[in-house]
Amino acid sequence: MFVISHVVALSNNNVIGVDNDLPWSLKTDLSHFKKYTTNKIIIMGRKTYESIGKPLPNRVNYVVSQTINEIEGAIVCNSTENAIESAKELCSKENLNEIVIIGGGYLFRDTLPITNKLIITRVDCNIDGDVFYPDIDLGNWKKLESIKFLKDADNDYDFEVITYEKIK
Ligand SMILES: NC(=O)c1ccc[n+]([C@@H]2O[C@H](COP(=O)([O-])OP(=O)(O)OC[C@H]3O[C@@H](n4cnc5c(N)ncnc54)[C@H](OP(=O)(O)O)[C@@H]3O)[C@@H](O)[C@H]2O)c1
C-alpha cells in the first residue's frame, strides 16, 4: 500500500498561509521539512510552487495547475487525481512507497480523504491568514510521535511536530 502524507505547518487557528507566503519564520521546521521530503515524491498546488519559486532539489516535484503547462524540473498535471495517479505509477517503477502532499490549502483539502499519514507542525500561535488547513477529526488518527521545539532566534514561535497515522 502507498503512503500518502501531508506535511503541513498550521497555527492553533488552522492558518497555513498569508499573502501567498508562510505566516512565520521557523528555520528548524524548514530543516525538518527538507529532511522529511528529500528523496521522496512531492505534490503541490500552483500557488505553493510560485511561493517557493523553483522546484525543490532532490525530490520529484509535481505541480497541479490548469494555467501552467510546463515547468522545467517539475511534472505539471491538470488535476490532483492525475498527479496522484502519475505519482503512484512512478512509485511502483522506482520502488518508492510515499507520496507527500506539501500544500497548499486546495491540495490539502482535495487529498485529505485519501491521506493516511499526517506530519503536522502545530505552531503555537493564533494568527491572521488567508489560507487554512481543513478541520480534522483526530479521533480517526493515531499519534505516533511528537517532538517539541521552543521559540528562539531562529524560530518565531514554540512548535510541535506530530506524526499521525490513519486508523483503519
Ligand atoms: N504552512 C504550510 O505548511 C504551507 C504549505 C504549503 C503552502 N502554504 C501556503 O499556502 C498558500 C498557498 O495555498 P493555496 O491554497 O492558496 O494554493 P495551492 O493549493 O498551493 O494552489 C492552488 C492552485 O493549484 C491548482 N489546483 C489546486 N487544486 C486543483 C485541482 N483539483 N485541479 C486543478 N488545479 C488545481 C490551481 O492552479 P491554477 O490556478 O494554475 O489552475 C489552484 O489555483 C500560500 O500562502 C503558502 O505559503 C503553507
The ligand as an ORCA input file, in Angstrom:
! r2SCAN-3c Opt
* xyz 0 1
  N       2.023     26.143      6.275
  C       2.246     25.216      5.357
  O       2.604     24.070      5.682
  C       2.051     25.538      3.911
  C       2.375     24.604      2.929
  C       2.177     24.959      1.591
  C       1.651     26.197      1.272
  N       1.362     27.072      2.259
  C       0.779     28.377      1.962
  O      -0.481     28.161      1.340
  C      -0.717     29.229      0.412
  C      -0.990     28.650     -0.957
  O      -2.105     27.781     -0.881
  P      -3.423     27.981     -1.785
  O      -4.489     27.152     -1.147
  O      -3.671     29.432     -1.994
  O      -2.994     27.393     -3.186
  P      -2.352     25.960     -3.656
  O      -3.188     24.820     -3.156
  O      -0.910     25.924     -3.411
  O      -2.529     26.134     -5.240
  C      -3.813     26.346     -5.776
  C      -3.707     26.165     -7.270
  O      -3.390     24.808     -7.554
  C      -4.125     24.380     -8.687
  N      -5.099     23.382     -8.233
  C      -5.450     23.080     -6.972
  N      -6.362     22.092     -6.957
  C      -6.582     21.771     -8.231
  C      -7.407     20.818     -8.893
  N      -8.175     19.968     -8.198
  N      -7.385     20.759    -10.242
  C      -6.610     21.586    -10.937
  N      -5.783     22.513    -10.376
  C      -5.789     22.602     -9.056
  C      -4.803     25.621     -9.255
  O      -3.822     26.225    -10.079
  P      -4.209     27.067    -11.396
  O      -4.885     28.298    -10.898
  O      -2.878     27.311    -12.044
  O      -5.115     26.189    -12.209
  C      -5.030     26.430     -7.992
  O      -5.196     27.819     -8.256
  C       0.497     30.127      0.490
  O       0.246     31.160      1.437
  C       1.587     29.197      1.003
  O       2.631     29.899      1.658
  C       1.545     26.761      3.572
*
